[in-house]
Structures are given as C-alpha cells and as structure tokens.
Amino acid sequence: MVLAYCRTGTRSATLWALSQADKLSVSEIERTTAKAGYDLEAVVRRIANAGKAPLDVVEAEHTVLIVGGGAAGIAVASSLRARDPSLDVAIIDPADVHYYQPGWTLVGAGIFDAADTARTMASRVPRGVRWLKAAVVAFEPDSHAVVLEGCRRVRYQRLVVCPGIKVDWHGVEGLVETLGRNGVTSNYRFDLAPYMAELVKALRGGKALFTQPPMPIKCAGAPQKAMYLSCDTWRRNGTLHNTQVQFFSAGAVLFGVRLRAGTDGVCGSVRH
C-alpha cells in the first residue's frame, strides 16, 4: 500500500496513473481519474506514447516563460512588461501565497510584521502576465518546452529559470529539533523570523552567535544583516556593551573581501 500526498492531488493522481499503465487500459485510467476530479488527459497521452508526450501536443506557448513566482520571477516579469507591454510573458508557480523573503530579515529585527511579507500570488503577478498554477516536473530544452504536473507541455521562445532553492534544515545535526525554541532561530523561514525578534528584544546581555552557512544559500547577506540590525537594537537599548557578539561564516570571504580570522567586525569578531 502506498499513501501519496501533494498540495492539489494532481501529482498523486499522476503517480497512480503511471503505476497502472501495465494493468489498466488508458481509457480506464482516464475514466477513473476523471471520476475523482482530475483531468489527466495529457498523462494518458504520455502513457499511450510509451512515456513520452508527442512533440506536436502543446498545452500553451509563450514568448517568455518564467519558472518561479518568487521575488526574482515577479521582478523579471514586471521589468520585461514595463519595457514592452505587448510582450507575451507567463509565470509558472504552484504556490497560492507569495512570500517576500528578503523582508524576513526585517521581521527578525522587529521592523516588519510577518504578515506584511505574505500576499496572494494572484495579487503579485504583474498585469498582463499569465500565471500557470502548476509545478514543473521536467525540462525539454531541445524542443523549447517544459513539462508540468499532469504531463502538460508548455513551449517557449525564451526561458527564465528562478525557482529558488530548498533549505536543507537536516544538513545540521539536531537543528530541526531545536529550531524555534531554546534561543535558536533563523530568518530563512516565515514562522521563525518573529521568534528572532522576540529573542533580540529580550536579550539584556550575554553571548549572541550568528552563523552563515556555505553556498548555495538564499541570500548571503541575510545572516550579516541579522547581526547588524540586532546590534543596532542592543545599542539603542543600551545593552550592546553587555553582549558578546560573534559571527561564524562557513565561507572564506564576506562581500567578496577576504578577512583574517579574528578580525574585529562591526559588533564582534568574525570567524571562519
């Protein structure tokens, strides 16, 4: 028995359909999934074509196709449309909510509310840009196409790929178990940034440790900004002189400038 879960159920239904390719006819698969509320016509075509979608079957075609509706994808789409309002642009992203992740550092500093960094994806997509609410499962550069969940194919003339990266919290042993408690937090997650603000506000002295993981990371400046903003809060509160601040970086350079181990920073020592 296999229990599958996904946000909309489409990928789970697709997985089931592909697993039944040698057991049921394509008509039975299509009829069963349709009865469950899923249109898997493209999946059925792929099954009937030995696992490959016919090159002449395209669900849509756009001049510019952007994979990822985060800050980067939205900014690119907005910039292109500003330069040429007639340009055919589409964004692919399965999310219902758009998070302005650069703002999470300011949430951690107590300047922004976390709610201010979240908006509906529909409200963030620039006017005139089509939003394809789906996940990309494969790229077909030779045919200038991408394959979406449900085996739908979308063709493009120019492709922009900016889906972001997934944070591997399990990369640090014990981190998952202590995040959000015990004075351990991160500005790389929506629900943890407010805890950062609580910790900074409550600290009246002691030791504060800031860490920067090795690349690739979402923003190399975020850990440093968290430290600088925290130090500014403690300076205004009159508690900075009671606080030992240390910054630990996994990289050899900060902002492209090599620093010697133990070099005094703005509010503490920098260690590699």
Buried (B, 14 or more C-beta within 10 A) or exposed (E): EEEEEBEBBBBBBBBBBBEBBEEBEBEEBBEBBEEEEBBBBBBBBBBBEEEEBEEEBBBBBBBBBBBBBBBBBBEBBBEBBEEEEEBBBBBBBBBEEBBBBBBBBBBBBBEBBBEEBEEEBEEBBBEEBBBBBBBBBEEBEEEBBBBBBBBBBBBBEEBBBBBBEEEEEEEEEEEEEEBBEEEBBBBBBBEBBBBBBEBBBEBEEEEBEBBBBEEEBBBBBBBBBBBBBBBBBBEEBEBBEEBEBBBBBEEEEBEEEEBEEEEEBEBBBBBB
